[in-house]
Amino acid sequence: MAASSVPLHNVGGCFSYPRREREYHHGRGWSPPPRARYPFRPINASVETPFPLFQPPPLQQSPSQLEPADPDFYKIGYVRSMRAYGIEFKEGPDGFGVYASKDVEPLRRARVIMEIPLELMLTIRQKQPWMFFPDVVPIGHPIFDIINSTNPETDWDLRLACLLLYAFDRDDNFWQLYGDFLPSADECTSLLLATEDDLSELQDPGLASTMRNKQQRALEFWEKNWHSGVPLKIKRLARDAERFIWAVSIAQSRCINMQVRIGALVQDANMLIPYADMLNHSFQPNCFLHWRFKDRMVEVMINAGQRIKKGDEMTINYLNGQQNHMLMQRYGFSSAVNPWDLIPFSGNAHIHLDSFLSVFNISGLPEEYYHNSQLADNGDNFVDGAVIAAARTLPTWSDGDVPPIPSIERKAVKELQEECRQMLAQFPTTSEQDQKFLDSMPEARRTLGTAIKCRLHRKLFMEKVIQALDIYQERILF
Ligand SMILES: C[S@@+](CC[C@H](N)C(=O)[O-])C[C@H]1O[C@@H](n2cnc3c(N)ncnc32)[C@H](O)[C@@H]1O
């Protein structure tokens, strides 16, 4: 369990002594349980960082003339814990996740559920000159030269991986302990760690080839910077390529980009934020992250107006508006109900947009389609992200108030369904076979499971579009 902590009050560079009765003391330092396969190693979120923000000045006068400061005073700025309110961390089908430990009534203002101080994070400015907050890299360390050799535009993940490996190697660094709670190479879903067989199971040559190139890029970076002549302090950070590629996977799947203000400096940063990186993704998230400038904390907050039930998963949206293949490339997961997924229709058939939307009670513009479930018939839960995606991806027409002509509309529906069926027929396996395969191998490698789920999700999406078109025909035309 984390030790009690002293909050920092550093506003505009001047430190004020924290009063003990402040609201901070209602919270408790917290540490998650270890991953099941790891031996338990207690984690202490309030470890001392090696870069105190405040150092006591050397005593000039005789100690007898001076009043000793409270010992806590010397801890200001480098003993801060993560704090969690009303949540717990649990391991489920998608690895660790964050869950509500009590009901939360909807509030008019967003509510804080986690506070993570800057000292526990690993961050790099997105642009040159490279700046690290906290500043863990000493001047002259060769890891800086490696980071400095990266392409500023494209290599944020390589820089973050170097920083992470460096933090693991630094005595008393928080990440040495937190590292025990990160997924190992076997547990990581990132396709950077996929074998050639796993990639072929994607049944998507384009995605497989993209991932091969990404694996090659990480490997070449390691070969270039971890050759036999490098000093031991570099060599030991990643003795083999797998270790480096794992670090890149962790960087890619857990990095959060944020604009942070530190003193007068506002900057875009790539950030590894412990504990907040345990939040899983949802397309309809109930939480978001916020940088709290006054005391340099990332806050995880529940959306204003959000009702939460005990046991609900707390989620954030990792990448808005992205198709499954983008989620797969970066995070190693996909969804059958991704509202942004697309199907490459190539025929000439088009259906009437407004009619399709009204049948499913979808309103708004394509960028923000919204399903009004209160208008739906009782118990109708057919409309999900896949139907929203169908509204975006189906070829449609619209011409003022001109209504569809039933016979032409029906013909268009049939053609679109046929195109979906042809696309489905091109896969070597059906969705039922994929599902059986997944059910029969619960202990399979994570990357193999990820690949099979991805192809299954693609098929389920197309099947749902076929079903949606059936319902559309029934409801609009008769
Ligand atoms: C930032 S981490 C979240 C914490 C992670 N579950 C863990 O065990 O540490 C991102 C990873 O969580 C998993 N993940 C997050 N959201 C998911 C989702 N909606 N479906 C499936 N897997 C998800 C993926 O493996 C992804 O690479």
PDBQT file of the ligand as one rigid body, heavy atoms in Angstrom, charges set to zero:
ROOT
HETATM    1  C1  LIG A 501      -3.844   1.362 -22.532  1.00  0.00    +0.000 C 
HETATM    2  S1  LIG A 501      -3.884  -0.340 -22.413  1.00  0.00    +0.000 S 
HETATM    3  C2  LIG A 501      -5.290  -0.615 -21.372  1.00  0.00    +0.000 C 
HETATM    4  C3  LIG A 501      -4.962  -1.548 -20.229  1.00  0.00    +0.000 C 
HETATM    5  C4  LIG A 501      -4.772  -2.962 -20.672  1.00  0.00    +0.000 C 
HETATM    6  N1  LIG A 501      -6.058  -3.636 -20.783  1.00  0.00    +0.000 N 
HETATM    7  C5  LIG A 501      -3.861  -3.709 -19.730  1.00  0.00    +0.000 C 
HETATM    8  O1  LIG A 501      -4.095  -4.896 -19.510  1.00  0.00    +0.000 OA
HETATM    9  O2  LIG A 501      -2.897  -3.173 -19.254  1.00  0.00    +0.000 OA
HETATM   10  C6  LIG A 501      -4.411  -0.752 -24.048  1.00  0.00    +0.000 C 
HETATM   11  C7  LIG A 501      -4.565  -2.233 -24.317  1.00  0.00    +0.000 C 
HETATM   12  O3  LIG A 501      -5.728  -2.741 -23.672  1.00  0.00    +0.000 OA
HETATM   13  C8  LIG A 501      -6.463  -3.609 -24.525  1.00  0.00    +0.000 C 
HETATM   14  N2  LIG A 501      -7.757  -2.968 -24.838  1.00  0.00    +0.000 N 
HETATM   15  C9  LIG A 501      -8.110  -1.707 -24.525  1.00  0.00    +0.000 A 
HETATM   16  N3  LIG A 501      -9.377  -1.464 -24.899  1.00  0.00    +0.000 NA
HETATM   17  C10 LIG A 501      -9.837  -2.581 -25.473  1.00  0.00    +0.000 A 
HETATM   18  C11 LIG A 501     -11.077  -2.945 -26.076  1.00  0.00    +0.000 A 
HETATM   19  N4  LIG A 501     -12.101  -2.095 -26.164  1.00  0.00    +0.000 N 
HETATM   20  N5  LIG A 501     -11.201  -4.198 -26.559  1.00  0.00    +0.000 NA
HETATM   21  C12 LIG A 501     -10.185  -5.073 -26.490  1.00  0.00    +0.000 A 
HETATM   22  N6  LIG A 501      -8.980  -4.792 -25.931  1.00  0.00    +0.000 NA
HETATM   23  C13 LIG A 501      -8.803  -3.560 -25.427  1.00  0.00    +0.000 A 
HETATM   24  C14 LIG A 501      -5.604  -3.782 -25.766  1.00  0.00    +0.000 C 
HETATM   25  O4  LIG A 501      -4.798  -4.925 -25.552  1.00  0.00    +0.000 OA
HETATM   26  C15 LIG A 501      -4.771  -2.536 -25.790  1.00  0.00    +0.000 C 
HETATM   27  O5  LIG A 501      -3.531  -2.691 -26.436  1.00  0.00    +0.000 OA
ENDROOT
TORSDOF 0
